[in-house]
Amino acid sequence: ENMHIIELFSDDVQSRLNIFNPRIVHKRNNMYTVSATVRNVGRQASGDIAASIYINTGLTISGDDIINLGNLQPGQQTEISWDVEKLENNENTELWISVKDNISPPVAILIELP
């Protein structure tokens, strides 16, 4: 797989977000849908959750680069997705997805389009 997950957290954080099941779906031509599941795996509710996508040059996204997810209770999850276009002859196809809330450290995943 062309995906890497990085988690930054300490043991005393009550709220903890994680990114699961990252997916890349080829739609047509150079268009892809990049999606994942965000889950609160902590013991406390997470609030003001935001998911962000960071793209390299040679990639474009449709819509906003930040998705506001609101709140997640412990064990609750939600889906995030973006439509990404790979420009012609682009070899720099990596992008990052990051999720953070108002309590816990951020979590991020590196994805490389095929």
N, C-alpha and C positions, 0 to 999 in steps of 0.2 A: 504494500500500500504506500501511497505517497502522502501520508499524513503523520504528523507528530503532535503529541499533546504535552504541554508544559503547564504544571500547576505550581502556583506560588501561594503557600499557606503555612500557618503555624498551628500547633496542636491545640491552642486555647481559643481558636475561632469557633464560635457557636454556629454561625451561619456559614455554609460552604457551598459554592456553586461548582458544577462540573459540566463538561461538554461530552456528550456521548453520541455514538452512531453517526459520525460525519459521513455525508454522502455527496457524490458528484454525479449528476445526471446530464448526459449530453442531449441537448434539445434539438438543435439543427445547426448546420454550418459550424461556426465558431462560438455558439451560444451554449452555456451550461447553467444549470441550477445547482448551487452549492447550499447544502442544508445540514442541520444538526439538531440534536436534542439537548436542551439545557435543563438540568435537574438540580434542585436544592438537596444535597446529600448531608446537610448539617442538622443540628438539633434545634435550630431557631429559624423563624421566618426571615426571608431576605426581602428587602425593599429597594425601590428605585433601581431596578435591574436594567442594565443597558447592554446590548450586544452590538459590537462594532466589527466592521470588516476593513482590513487594510490591504490594498492591492498594490502590486508592483506596476511600474510603467509597462505598457503593452497590454494591460487589462483594463476594462471599464466595467462599471456596474450600472444596472438600471435601478433608479430610485435612490433612497437615502442610504448612507453608509452606516447609520446607527438605527437600531430597532429598540424602542423602549418597551420593556416587557412587564413593567409594574412590579408586582410582588409574587413570591412563590413561598408556600408553606413547606415545612420539612417533608421530603418525599415527593413533592409536586414537581411536574415537569412541563415544558412547553417546547414548541418547534420554532426554529428560526431558519430563514432562507433568503438568498439573494440570487438574482440573475446576473451572470458574469459573462462578458464577451472577451474572447482572446483575439487580439488584433493579428492580422496576417504576418507570417514569418516571425512571430514572437517566440523566443525561447525562454523568456523570463516569466514563468507561469505560476509562481508561488504567490500565495495570499495567506493572511492571518485572520482568524476570527478570535475575538476576545470578548469575554463576558465579565462584568463586574457589578457589584451592588454597593449599598451604603455601609456595609460592615466588613465583609470578607475581602481578602486580596483577590486580584483578578486571576482568571484562568484563560489560557489561549491555546489555539491549535493551529498548526501550520499545514496548509493544504497545497498540493501542486496539481494543477490541471493536466490532463493527459495531452 
